[in-house]
């Protein structure tokens, strides 16, 4: 744990730097995961050594901007945070959703369309900019790989943010119109032949296996908008078996639970990639549900695909777990000598 104080020139500077109701302080606090307290003409920062150093760097950049332009906005604060830390690959800014087209009511033939004055209310964007921050060095490497490569394979234990950051990147690309759709894919290994007996259409049948992806989507977007995007095929749900023969252009395609693909399925999936698309594969080598004699397509891909341009392989470890601190201890307990001895009996 580290603590540092950033001295300010005056209370006036502090007021401008903190923002109304300390909104700028709160934004830095939430994005960087540090404790930030404004005290008169100084800022107290507490947290991990790395996070405190990052926060101090951000506040120095904000002070420089304040001296230059005289004021700050929330959007400006987020841009400065990304600029200050982006070189380390730790920040992914999700731009606002574009307002959806509004239906224009038909006008009676006898009545001309009303004239719109400059003061007329226009459709507005309700969702503000949001900064998604890598909380570990491994996640920072993952975000950097997602930015710089067309195919990214990420594997690691539960709770490392593999799926959540993949969805965040896909949402970011969609909002920036770099892709036209998001395709969510997951092998339904656990269901086997029983998948056909589940009620509903294909989307309903595979939905239980895509729950982690939907949880991430609902974190990053309004749930009603997620529902509309699914209805309009902007977000597509595709069982892995239904990907054969397709070519996906201008799409962000996420394969979750990649460890449960066979070698042939992984090859088939990776070759669905069309123009201006990004493929992200996530998985956990310790949770393979395939028959013992079947080789995991994820393991095979990790060993086979090293050294290909525009394809990155990222491994996350226990130090990258960002769920409850107890998750690390639970995993360590299951991976310890007692677990190996138990399996040997």
GINOR-V845717 format. One record per backbone hydrogen bond with DSSP energy under -1.0 kcal/mol. NH is the residue of the N-H (numbers start at 1). CO is the residue of the C=O. If there is no record, write none. Layout:
# GINOR-V845717
NH_CO, NH_CO
This chain:
# GINOR-V845717
2_47, 4_45, 6_43, 8_41, 14_10, 15_11, 16_12, 17_13, 18_14, 19_15, 22_19, 23_20, 24_18, 25_18, 26_22, 27_23, 28_24, 29_25, 30_26, 31_27, 32_28, 33_29, 35_46, 37_44, 39_42, 43_6, 44_37, 45_4, 46_35, 47_2, 52_48, 53_49, 54_50, 55_51, 56_52, 57_53, 58_54, 59_55, 60_56, 61_57, 62_58, 63_59, 64_60, 65_61, 66_62, 67_63, 68_64, 69_65, 70_66, 77_73, 78_74, 79_75, 80_76, 81_77, 82_78, 83_79, 84_80, 85_81, 86_82, 88_85, 89_86, 90_85, 92_132, 94_130, 111_108, 120_117, 130_94, 132_92, 134_90, 140_136, 141_137, 142_138, 143_139, 144_140, 145_141, 146_142, 147_143, 148_144, 149_145, 150_310, 151_310, 152_279, 153_312, 154_281, 155_314, 156_283, 160_157, 165_161, 166_162, 167_163, 168_164, 169_165, 170_166, 171_167, 172_168, 173_169, 174_170, 175_171, 176_172, 177_174, 178_173, 179_173, 180_250, 182_234, 183_252, 184_236, 185_254, 192_188, 194_191, 195_192, 197_194, 198_195, 205_201, 206_202, 207_203, 209_206, 210_207, 214_210, 215_211, 216_212, 217_213, 218_214, 219_215, 220_216, 221_217, 226_222, 227_223, 228_224, 229_225, 230_226, 231_227, 232_228, 233_230, 234_229, 235_229, 236_182, 238_184, 242_239, 243_240, 246_243, 248_272, 250_275, 252_181, 253_278, 254_183, 255_280, 256_185, 258_282, 260_257, 261_258, 266_262, 267_263, 268_264, 269_265, 270_266, 271_267, 272_269, 274_248, 278_251, 279_150, 280_253, 281_152, 282_255, 283_154, 287_284, 294_291, 297_261, 300_296, 301_297, 302_298, 303_299, 304_300, 305_301, 308_305, 311_308, 312_151, 314_153, 316_155, 320_317, 321_318, 322_159, 327_324, 330_326, 331_327, 332_328, 333_329, 334_330, 335_331, 340_336, 341_337, 342_338, 343_339, 344_340
